[in-house]
């Protein structure tokens, strides 16, 4: 996503703010917990306290949504299925251009859908905004650290949460879709010094779902994948979905990623739709693309994560 374009989108979203609260809190019955036992690595000062910004002018399927901004203390919130438990778990990465988090549209609503199908979901409130640092991965290094830490934590708590440690995946939207690619290609070595036993667990997802991902294609460098997501044959099976008329993240983000996965012989399923735009989450609209949850559910059965 181009920085100026995302800034324009945020300006539009925040122009009609109807409410502002402090630290985001999940719905009753769910508890968010810090993912780091002490200060987070590579901590940076943010401009102001964490806040939840609600908007009534920019709506999806007739409903407003909220952004969380200035996240300096990353947390995870576990949503456990109340009925059937498939043993599958998914870590959820909301989007927001690595500047904010669409915490309900691409977070809590996704968790509710997953748990309704017997899947444990873990909503990651990762650090935003962040600044690049020198190194092989510079898009949002703190967010990647938070993702790696969370995958290890979930795997370390698998028995307690009734999760199969070999069926832990990730799903992300927009910038969160990029983080899906990042954690799927940066799992062999932690980006931070280990802090406890959870960091000895693998942070490789067993499967990954990227919806309208950004930051994977740089138009200044031709039709090629951003080198900060080095796809290999060890990259986990991938599901990709995007609208061809996406005005924020060009569909070529999905195309270059798909081609790299195919070249590496990584199992991948991609769905492109002519219309649908950007940032629709799973809220139903007139466009067929918003029926994507059924496609993901079928794919999870196809790759053996859930039963037929």
C-alpha positions in Angstrom: 0.0 0.0 0.0 1.4 3.4 -0.8 1.9 5.5 2.3 0.1 8.6 1.0 -2.9 6.5 0.0 -3.3 4.9 3.3 -2.9 8.3 5.0 -5.7 9.6 2.9 -7.9 6.6 3.8 -7.2 7.1 7.5 -8.0 10.8 7.2 -11.3 9.9 5.6 -12.1 7.4 8.3 -11.2 9.6 11.2 -13.0 12.7 9.8 -16.3 11.5 11.2 -15.2 10.2 14.6 -18.2 9.6 16.8 -16.4 8.3 19.9 -12.9 7.9 21.4 -12.0 5.6 24.3 -8.7 4.5 25.7 -7.2 1.0 25.7 -9.2 -1.4 23.6 -11.1 -4.0 25.6 -12.6 -7.2 24.2 -16.2 -8.2 24.8 -17.2 -9.7 28.2 -16.0 -13.2 28.6 -12.7 -12.7 26.9 -9.5 -11.4 28.4 -6.6 -9.8 26.7 -3.2 -10.6 28.1 0.3 -9.2 27.4 2.4 -11.3 25.1 5.7 -10.2 26.6 6.6 -10.9 30.2 8.4 -7.6 30.4 9.1 -4.7 28.0 8.6 -5.6 24.4 11.9 -5.8 22.3 12.8 -2.9 20.1 10.2 -0.7 21.9 9.5 2.6 20.4 7.7 5.7 21.7 4.3 6.3 20.2 2.7 9.7 19.8 0.0 9.6 22.4 -1.9 7.0 24.4 -3.6 4.0 22.9 -7.1 4.9 21.7 -10.1 3.4 20.0 -11.5 5.6 17.2 -15.0 4.9 16.0 -16.3 6.2 12.8 -19.9 6.6 11.4 -19.0 8.0 8.0 -16.9 5.2 6.6 -19.1 2.1 6.9 -19.0 -1.5 5.6 -22.3 -3.3 5.0 -24.1 -0.4 6.7 -22.1 -0.6 9.9 -19.2 1.5 11.2 -16.0 0.0 12.4 -13.2 1.0 14.8 -9.5 1.6 14.6 -7.1 1.0 17.5 -4.2 3.4 17.4 -0.9 4.0 19.3 -0.5 0.4 20.4 2.7 0.1 22.5 1.7 -2.9 24.6 0.9 -5.8 22.4 -1.7 -8.3 23.7 -3.5 -11.5 22.6 -7.1 -12.4 23.3 -8.2 -16.0 23.1 -11.6 -17.0 21.8 -12.4 -20.6 22.5 -15.2 -22.5 20.8 -18.1 -23.2 23.0 -19.3 -26.4 21.3 -17.4 -28.7 19.0 -13.6 -28.1 19.2 -11.8 -29.1 16.0 -8.4 -28.7 17.6 -7.5 -26.1 15.0 -6.3 -22.6 16.1 -5.9 -19.4 14.1 -4.0 -16.3 15.0 -5.8 -13.2 13.6 -3.9 -10.1 12.3 -6.2 -7.1 11.7 -5.2 -4.7 9.0 -4.6 -0.9 9.1 -1.5 -0.2 7.1 0.8 -0.9 10.1 -0.5 2.4 11.5 -3.7 1.3 13.1 -5.8 -1.9 13.7 -9.3 -2.5 12.3 -10.0 -4.3 15.5 -13.6 -5.3 15.0 -14.0 -5.5 11.2 -10.9 -7.6 10.8 -10.5 -8.8 14.3 -13.3 -9.7 16.7 -15.8 -10.4 13.9 -13.3 -12.9 12.4 -12.8 -14.5 15.8 -16.5 -15.0 16.2 -16.8 -16.6 12.8 -13.9 -19.0 13.5 -15.1 -20.1 16.9 -18.6 -20.8 15.5 -16.9 -23.5 13.4 -15.1 -25.0 16.3 -11.8 -23.2 15.8 -9.9 -21.5 18.6 -9.0 -18.0 17.5 -6.3 -15.7 19.0 -6.7 -12.0 18.2 -3.3 -10.3 18.2 -3.2 -6.6 19.0 0.2 -6.0 17.6 2.3 -2.8 17.9 1.3 0.1 15.6 2.6 2.4 14.3 6.2 1.2 14.0 9.3 2.5 12.3 11.5 0.5 10.0 15.0 -0.6 11.1 18.0 -1.7 9.2 18.1 -5.4 8.3 16.6 -8.0 6.0 13.1 -7.3 7.3 12.3 -3.6 7.7 8.5 -3.2 6.9 7.3 -3.4 10.5 9.9 -5.4 12.6 8.1 -4.9 15.9 4.8 -6.3 14.5 6.7 -9.4 13.1 8.3 -9.9 16.6 4.8 -9.8 18.1 3.5 -12.3 15.6 6.5 -14.7 16.1 6.0 -14.5 19.9 2.3 -15.2 19.7 2.7 -18.3 17.5 5.2 -19.7 20.0 2.9 -18.8 22.9 -0.1 -20.5 21.3 1.9 -23.6 20.5 3.3 -23.7 24.1 -0.3 -23.6 25.4 -1.7 -26.1 23.0 -2.5 -28.8 25.6 -4.2 -26.3 27.9 -6.3 -24.8 25.2 -7.1 -28.2 23.6 -5.3 -27.3 20.4 -3.4 -29.7 18.0 0.1 -28.1 17.9 0.3 -29.2 14.3 -2.9 -27.3 13.3 -2.1 -23.7 14.1 -2.6 -21.2 11.3 -2.8 -17.4 10.7 -5.2 -15.1 8.9 -4.7 -11.5 8.1 -6.2 -8.6 6.1 -4.4 -5.8 4.1 -1.2 -5.1 6.2 -2.3 -8.1 8.3 -2.2 -10.1 5.0 1.4 -9.0 4.5 2.1 -10.1 8.1 0.7 -13.5 7.1 3.3 -13.7 4.4 6.0 -12.3 6.8 5.4 -14.9 9.5 5.2 -17.6 6.8 8.7 -16.8 5.5 10.4 -15.7 8.8 10.0 -18.5 11.2 13.3 -20.3 11.2 14.9 -17.8 13.5 13.3 -15.4 16.0 13.8 -11.7 15.3 14.5 -11.1 19.0 16.4 -12.8 21.8 14.4 -15.6 23.5 12.8 -14.6 26.7 11.3 -17.9 27.9 10.4 -21.4 27.0 7.6 -20.3 24.6 10.3 -18.9 22.3 11.7 -22.4 21.9 8.5 -23.5 20.2 8.2 -23.2 16.4 6.6 -20.0 15.2 5.9 -21.5 11.7 2.2 -21.5 10.9 0.8 -24.8 9.6 -1.4 -22.9 7.1 -2.0 -19.3 6.2 -4.8 -17.1 4.8 -4.1 -13.7 3.3 -7.0 -11.4 2.3 -6.4 -8.3 0.1 -2.7 -8.3 1.2 -0.5 -5.2 0.8 3.2 -4.5 0.8 4.0 -7.5 -1.3 4.5 -5.7 -4.6 6.6 -2.6 -5.3 5.6 -0.9 -8.6 8.9 0.8 -8.7 10.7 -2.6 -9.1 8.5 -4.2 -11.8 6.4 -7.3 -11.5 8.2 -9.0 -8.6 7.6 -10.0 -5.0 9.0 -7.8 -2.3 12.2 -9.5 -1.2 11.3 -9.1 2.5 9.1 -12.2 2.2 11.5 -14.8 0.9 9.2 -17.7 -0.1 10.7 -21.2 0.1 9.5 -24.7 -0.2 9.0 -24.6 3.7 6.4 -21.8 3.4 3.1 -23.2 4.7 0.1 -23.9 2.5 -1.6 -20.6 1.5 -5.0 -19.2 0.7 -5.2 -15.8 -1.0 -8.2 -13.7 -1.9 -8.6 -10.2 -3.4 -10.8 -8.0 -5.6 -9.3 -6.9 -8.8 -10.7 -3.4 -8.3 -9.1 -3.0 -4.9 -8.3 0.8 -4.7 -5.9 0.5 -1.8 -3.7 -2.6 -2.3 -3.3 -3.4 -6.0 -4.2 -6.9 -7.0 -0.6 -7.4 -8.2 0.3 -7.9 -4.5 -1.6 -11.2 -4.6 -0.4 -12.1 -8.1 3.3 -11.8 -7.4 2.9 -13.7 -4.1 1.0 -16.5 -5.8 3.6 -16.9 -8.6 6.4 -17.1 -6.0 4.5 -19.7 -4.1 3.9 -21.8 -7.2 7.6 -21.5 -8.2 8.5 -22.8 -4.7 5.9 -25.7 -5.1 4.0 -24.4 -2.0 0.4 -25.6 -2.1 -1.6 -22.4 -2.8 -5.2 -21.6 -3.6 -6.1 -18.1 -4.9 -9.5 -16.5 -5.6 -9.7 -13.2 -7.5 -13.0 -11.3 -8.0 -13.7 -8.5 -10.4 -15.4 -6.3 -7.8 -15.4 -6.0 -4.0 -13.0 -3.2 -3.2 -11.0 -3.2 0.0 -11.6 -3.7 3.7 -14.8 -5.6 3.6 -13.9 -8.2 6.3 -16.6 -10.8 6.4 -19.5 -8.4 6.3 -21.9 -9.4 3.6 -22.3 -7.0 0.7 -23.8 -7.3 -2.8 -20.5 -8.5 -4.1 -19.9 -12.3 -4.3 -16.4 -11.9 -2.9 -17.9 -11.5 0.6 -18.9 -15.2 0.6 -15.2 -16.0 1.0 -15.6 -17.6 4.5 -17.2 -20.7 2.8 -14.2 -20.9 0.5 -11.8 -20.9 3.4 -13.8 -23.5 5.3 -13.7 -25.8 2.2 -10.0 -25.2 1.8 -9.3 -26.1 5.5 -11.0 -29.4 4.9 -9.2 -29.9 1.6 -5.7 -29.5 3.3 -6.7 -31.8 6.2 -7.0 -29.2 8.9 -10.6 -29.9 9.6 -12.6 -33.1 8.9 -14.8 -33.6 5.9 
